[in-house]
Amino acid sequence: AHFSHMSYKKLMAQEISTFASGKWSSGPMQLEVGLRNNIYSTDKKTFIAVEPRLNGFYSLNENTTLKWGYAKMTQPVHRLMNSGLGMPLDIFMSSSERIRPQQAHVFSISSVKDFTLGKDVYSFSTEAFYKQMKRILSFQDGFDTRSVIYNAQGGAFRTENIHDALTTGEGQSTGIEIMAEKKTGLVNGWISYTWSKTDNRFDELNEGQWFPALQDRRHVFNVFANLDITKRWHLSLTYMFLSGQPVNIPAYSFPSMDTGTENGLIISDGHYIYGYEGRNSSRMKDFHKLDVSSGISYSIGRAKGQIDIGLYNALNRRNASFYYLGKTPEHKTPVVKSVSMFPIIPSIALRIQF
């Protein structure tokens, strides 16, 4: 069976949102209460979501503040991510009579402390969060964004309707972020580290067991530093580290059998059968990137502006943008290869203000 591009009929949708909020304070305590109402309507289905919001603040002293919050969120437009090999193409799909909006409950607690050392002002903050998600949309095994795009061009496929290639499940994410910032002085900037864990579960995937989500970047480390060389000239750098993203790639392969002469079986020279372990059980290589920029301010008469010169990926690191299945040049056996898309890129920008 197959479905053609005609099955991707136009879907008209209207969205109306209203929001109301109020504040209450007493001494060091402050509360913010909000209520958002979202109406998302298509030609066959209307979804109404009531989303409460609550944020609390408590000042321990003039330099230290505790914060906590809760929010219910609804997303009527789903993001379908490519779960395996190939370019990381995404498809955005509207909720409809067969797809309900995604829903999330987000809880967070944090603290912020400002302090002074010498003449400089510093800030230190920590935040912990937990997110519970329902009705997450994903592809079933054997389907991905490439197959949908191929089908939209009239290619044959193994299902009569796009919805039959999808499945819904749940997710949860938890993590903690630590950030230290130097706000003043000739050298200023910030350092942040985030540890997080994001898992998904679908009845029709991975035997119903929890597995790492594609967004599960376990470690994220960022550094920004700025040096004010003079009042008009500054130099800055930005460094980013991301631990490897989960990816669903074959764990092993073996050649298939073809029919040879006299109905005998021979080992195929070009066709392979692939086997998988757990879903998203592999990870891409870690991501490192350093950006450097320098800017100088100027004034010519009444005109003021700034010239910025920068280097994106200054170390020219070949970070993997996506993986694909290639073959070794010697034995023509399958091997996972990577593609890097963004090498070192110089830039220059001129800003003028009259």
C-alpha positions in Angstrom: 0.0 0.0 0.0 1.1 3.5 -0.5 -0.2 7.1 0.0 0.5 10.0 -2.3 1.1 13.6 -1.7 -2.7 14.1 -1.9 -2.9 12.6 1.6 -1.1 15.7 2.9 -4.2 17.8 2.5 -4.2 21.4 3.7 -5.2 21.8 7.3 -6.4 25.2 8.4 -5.9 26.0 12.1 -6.7 29.0 14.2 -5.2 29.8 17.6 -6.4 32.2 20.3 -4.7 32.7 23.6 -5.6 34.8 26.6 -3.4 35.4 29.7 -4.1 37.0 33.1 -1.8 37.4 36.0 -1.6 38.9 39.4 1.1 39.6 42.1 1.0 39.4 45.9 3.8 40.4 48.2 4.3 40.4 52.0 7.7 41.3 53.4 10.4 39.2 51.8 7.8 36.9 50.1 6.3 37.5 46.6 3.9 35.4 44.6 3.0 35.7 40.9 0.0 33.7 39.7 -1.0 33.4 36.1 -3.6 31.6 34.0 -3.3 31.1 30.3 -6.2 29.9 28.2 -5.4 28.5 24.7 -7.9 27.5 22.0 -6.5 25.7 19.0 -9.1 24.9 16.4 -8.9 22.9 13.1 -11.7 22.1 10.6 -12.6 18.9 12.5 -11.4 19.3 16.1 -11.0 22.1 18.7 -8.7 21.8 21.7 -9.1 24.0 24.8 -6.2 24.1 27.3 -6.1 25.8 30.7 -2.6 26.4 31.8 -1.9 27.7 35.4 1.4 29.3 36.2 2.8 30.0 39.7 6.1 31.6 40.7 7.4 32.4 44.1 10.3 34.6 45.4 11.7 34.8 48.8 14.5 37.3 49.7 16.8 35.9 52.4 18.7 39.2 52.4 19.5 42.0 49.9 21.9 39.8 48.0 20.3 36.3 48.1 17.0 35.3 46.5 15.2 31.9 46.4 12.8 31.2 43.5 10.4 28.3 42.7 7.9 27.8 40.0 5.3 25.6 38.3 3.9 25.8 34.8 1.5 23.7 32.8 2.2 24.0 29.1 0.4 22.7 26.0 2.0 22.5 22.5 -0.5 22.0 19.6 2.3 21.9 16.9 4.5 18.8 17.2 8.1 18.5 16.2 9.0 15.2 14.5 12.7 14.7 14.7 14.8 12.3 12.6 15.7 9.5 15.0 18.4 7.7 13.1 20.9 8.2 10.3 21.0 10.9 7.7 20.5 14.7 7.8 18.7 16.0 10.9 15.5 17.0 9.1 12.5 17.9 11.3 8.9 18.0 10.4 6.3 20.2 12.2 2.9 18.6 12.4 -0.3 20.2 13.6 -2.6 18.6 16.1 -5.7 17.2 14.4 -8.6 14.8 15.0 -6.0 12.0 15.4 -3.2 13.9 17.1 -3.8 15.6 20.4 -1.6 18.5 21.7 1.5 17.7 23.7 1.3 18.5 27.4 4.0 19.2 30.0 4.2 20.0 33.7 7.4 21.9 34.6 8.7 22.3 38.2 11.7 24.4 39.1 13.6 25.8 42.2 16.6 28.1 42.1 18.7 30.5 44.1 20.7 33.6 43.1 23.4 35.3 45.2 25.1 38.5 44.3 28.3 39.6 46.1 31.3 41.9 45.8 35.0 41.1 45.8 37.2 44.2 45.8 35.7 46.5 43.2 33.9 43.8 41.1 30.4 42.4 41.3 29.8 38.7 41.0 26.7 36.5 40.8 26.3 32.8 41.6 23.1 30.9 40.8 21.8 27.3 40.8 18.6 25.9 39.4 17.0 22.4 39.5 14.1 21.4 37.3 11.8 18.5 36.6 9.6 18.2 33.5 6.9 15.6 32.8 5.6 15.3 29.3 2.6 13.5 27.8 1.5 12.7 24.2 4.9 13.1 22.7 4.9 12.3 19.0 7.5 10.1 17.3 8.1 7.8 14.3 7.6 4.1 14.7 10.5 1.8 13.9 11.3 1.8 10.2 10.0 5.3 9.5 11.7 8.7 9.6 11.5 12.2 8.1 13.3 11.1 4.9 10.6 8.5 4.2 7.8 11.1 4.7 9.5 13.6 2.4 10.1 10.8 -0.2 6.4 9.8 0.0 5.3 13.4 -0.4 7.0 13.4 -3.8 4.9 10.3 -4.9 7.2 7.5 -3.7 5.7 4.2 -2.5 5.6 3.6 1.2 4.6 0.9 3.7 1.5 2.5 5.2 -1.7 4.0 3.9 -1.6 7.1 6.0 1.0 9.2 7.7 -0.6 8.8 11.1 0.0 5.0 10.9 3.7 5.7 10.8 3.5 7.6 14.1 3.2 6.7 17.8 2.6 8.7 21.0 4.3 8.3 24.4 5.5 10.1 27.4 8.7 11.7 28.6 10.5 13.1 31.7 13.5 15.4 32.1 15.4 16.3 35.2 18.5 18.4 35.7 20.5 21.0 37.5 22.3 24.2 36.2 25.1 26.1 37.9 26.2 29.5 36.7 28.9 31.9 38.0 29.1 35.4 36.5 31.6 38.3 36.8 29.6 41.4 35.9 32.1 44.2 36.1 35.8 44.9 35.5 38.2 44.8 32.5 37.6 41.1 32.3 34.0 40.0 32.7 31.9 37.0 31.6 30.3 33.8 32.9 30.6 30.1 33.2 27.7 27.6 33.3 27.4 23.9 33.6 24.2 21.9 33.1 23.6 18.2 33.9 20.3 16.8 32.6 18.7 13.5 31.8 15.8 13.2 29.4 14.0 9.9 28.7 11.0 8.8 26.6 8.7 5.8 26.7 6.4 4.5 24.0 4.3 1.4 24.1 5.2 0.5 20.5 9.0 1.3 20.8 11.9 -0.4 22.6 9.5 -3.0 24.0 7.8 -0.4 26.1 11.0 0.4 28.1 12.3 3.9 28.8 15.2 5.1 26.5 17.3 8.3 26.1 15.5 11.0 24.2 17.2 12.7 21.2 17.4 15.8 23.4 19.3 14.0 26.1 22.5 16.1 26.3 23.9 14.8 29.6 26.6 17.5 30.0 26.6 21.1 28.7 29.4 23.5 29.5 29.6 27.1 28.3 32.1 29.9 28.9 31.9 33.5 27.8 34.8 35.9 28.5 35.1 39.5 27.5 38.3 41.7 27.8 37.9 45.5 27.6 41.3 46.3 26.2 40.5 50.0 26.0 37.3 52.0 26.3 36.6 51.5 22.6 38.2 48.1 21.9 37.2 44.7 23.3 38.1 41.1 22.7 35.7 38.2 23.5 35.5 34.4 23.2 32.8 31.9 23.6 33.4 28.2 24.2 30.7 25.5 24.1 30.8 21.8 25.0 28.0 19.4 24.5 28.1 15.7 25.3 27.1 13.3 22.5 23.5 13.3 21.4 21.7 9.9 21.4 21.3 8.4 18.0 19.5 5.2 16.7 22.1 3.4 14.6 22.7 -0.3 13.8 24.7 -2.2 16.4 25.7 -5.0 14.0 25.2 -6.1 10.4 25.5 -9.3 8.3 25.2 -9.9 4.6 21.9 -11.2 3.3 21.4 -14.3 1.1 20.6 -14.0 -2.6 19.3 -16.7 -5.0 22.2 -17.9 -7.2 22.4 -20.2 -10.1 20.4 -23.4 -10.1 18.3 -22.0 -7.2 21.3 -22.1 -4.8 21.8 -19.5 -2.1 24.9 -17.2 -2.2 26.0 -14.5 0.2 25.0 -11.1 -1.2 27.9 -8.8 -2.1 26.0 -5.5 -1.6 22.9 -6.1 0.6 23.1 -6.3 4.4 20.7 -6.9 7.2 21.1 -4.6 10.2 20.4 -5.3 13.9 19.7 -2.9 16.7 20.1 -3.1 20.4 18.1 -0.6 22.6 16.6 2.5 20.9 19.0 5.4 20.9 21.6 3.2 22.6 24.5 4.9 20.7 25.7 8.4 21.0 27.3 10.9 18.6 30.8 12.3 19.4 31.1 15.2 21.8 30.7 18.7 20.4 33.3 21.4 21.0 33.3 24.9 19.5 35.3 28.1 20.2 34.2 31.4 18.7 36.4 34.5 18.9 35.5 38.1 18.1 37.0 41.6 18.4 35.2 44.9 18.1 36.2 48.5 18.1 33.9 51.5 18.4 34.3 54.6 16.4 32.8 58.0 15.8 33.0 60.2 12.6 31.2 63.5 13.1 27.7 62.7 14.3 27.9 59.0 13.2 28.8 56.4 15.7 29.3 52.7 15.1 31.3 49.5 15.7 33.4 47.2 13.6 33.3 43.5 14.6 35.7 40.8 13.3 35.1 37.3 14.3 35.9 33.6 13.8 33.3 31.0 14.1 34.7 27.6 15.1 38.1 29.2 15.5 39.8 25.8 16.2 38.3 24.4 13.0 37.0 21.3 14.8 35.1 18.9 12.6 32.1 18.3 14.8 29.7 15.7 13.4 26.5 17.2 12.1 25.0 13.8 11.3 25.9 10.1 10.7 25.2 7.9 7.7 26.0 4.4 6.6 28.9 4.1 4.2 31.2 1.3 3.2 34.9 0.6 3.8 37.1 1.1 0.7 38.8 -2.3 1.2 36.0 -4.8 1.8 32.9 -2.7 1.0 31.4 -3.6 4.3 29.0 -1.2 6.1 30.5 1.4 8.4 29.0 4.4 10.2 30.5 7.7 8.9 30.0 11.3 9.9 29.6 14.6 8.1 30.8 17.9 9.4 29.1 20.9 7.9 30.5 24.1 9.5 34.4 24.6 9.5 36.1 27.8 10.6 34.2 30.7 9.2 35.5 34.3 9.4 33.1 37.2 9.6 33.1 41.0 9.6 30.3 43.4 10.5 29.9 47.1 10.3 27.3 49.0 12.4 26.5 52.7 11.9 24.2 54.9 14.0 23.4 58.5 13.2 
